């Protein structure tokens, strides 16, 4: 008689799907917005993706913009530069080029 043995992948898939996310997921249809020199975007953070170094900010028109954070992009909170890993959803930030 054969016993049913679920695969490790199946067990991990269902097990990990029950874990609560640390941050909300980046909206897949909202590709990163390039910043043009001199421009900046200010607003509250709506999503953070620390793995892919991305952040979503709701601008003053109500649109959610996605930014890829790299060495050329600066995040300011209360006028002070901050790192992506020190931010929380709802923080008011300004995204600008260095």
C-alpha positions in Angstrom: 0.0 0.0 0.0 1.4 3.4 -1.0 1.1 6.4 1.3 0.5 9.9 0.1 3.5 12.1 0.8 3.0 15.8 -0.1 6.0 17.4 -1.8 8.2 19.8 0.1 7.3 22.5 -2.3 3.6 22.1 -1.8 4.0 22.1 2.0 6.1 25.3 1.8 3.8 27.0 -0.6 0.7 26.5 1.7 2.7 27.1 4.9 4.3 30.4 3.7 1.1 31.7 2.2 -0.4 31.9 5.7 2.4 34.3 7.0 1.4 38.0 7.3 3.5 40.3 5.0 5.8 42.7 6.7 4.8 45.4 4.2 2.2 45.8 1.6 3.1 44.5 -1.9 4.0 46.9 -4.7 1.2 47.2 -7.3 2.5 45.2 -10.3 1.0 47.5 -12.9 2.6 50.7 -11.5 6.1 50.6 -12.9 8.8 52.8 -11.3 8.6 56.5 -12.2 11.8 58.1 -13.3 12.7 61.3 -11.6 13.8 64.2 -13.9 16.5 66.6 -12.6 15.0 69.2 -10.3 11.7 67.4 -9.8 10.7 65.8 -6.5 7.6 64.1 -5.2 6.2 64.6 -1.7 3.5 62.5 0.0 2.8 59.7 2.4 4.3 56.3 1.8 1.6 53.7 0.7 3.9 50.7 0.1 7.4 49.6 0.7 9.3 46.9 -1.0 12.7 46.6 0.7 13.8 43.5 -1.2 13.5 45.3 -4.6 14.4 48.7 -3.2 11.1 50.2 -4.3 8.7 52.6 -2.6 5.2 53.9 -3.5 4.2 57.5 -2.6 0.8 59.2 -3.0 1.5 62.5 -4.6 -0.4 65.8 -4.2 -2.7 64.9 -7.1 -3.7 61.6 -5.4 -1.8 59.4 -7.8 0.4 56.6 -6.4 3.8 56.7 -7.9 6.4 54.0 -7.6 10.1 54.7 -7.3 13.1 52.5 -7.5 15.5 53.7 -4.8 19.2 53.6 -5.8 22.4 55.6 -5.2 21.0 58.5 -7.3 17.7 58.9 -5.4 17.3 60.5 -2.0 14.5 60.1 0.5 13.9 63.0 2.9 11.7 62.8 6.0 11.3 66.1 7.8 14.0 67.5 5.6 16.5 64.9 6.7 17.9 62.1 4.5 16.7 58.6 5.6 17.3 55.1 4.5 14.6 52.9 3.0 14.8 50.4 5.9 14.0 53.1 8.5 10.6 54.1 6.9 7.1 53.0 7.7 3.9 53.1 5.7 2.2 56.5 6.2 5.5 58.5 6.7 5.5 61.8 4.8 8.5 61.8 2.6 10.1 63.7 -0.4 11.7 61.7 -3.1 14.3 63.6 -5.1 17.5 63.1 -7.1 20.8 63.6 -5.3 
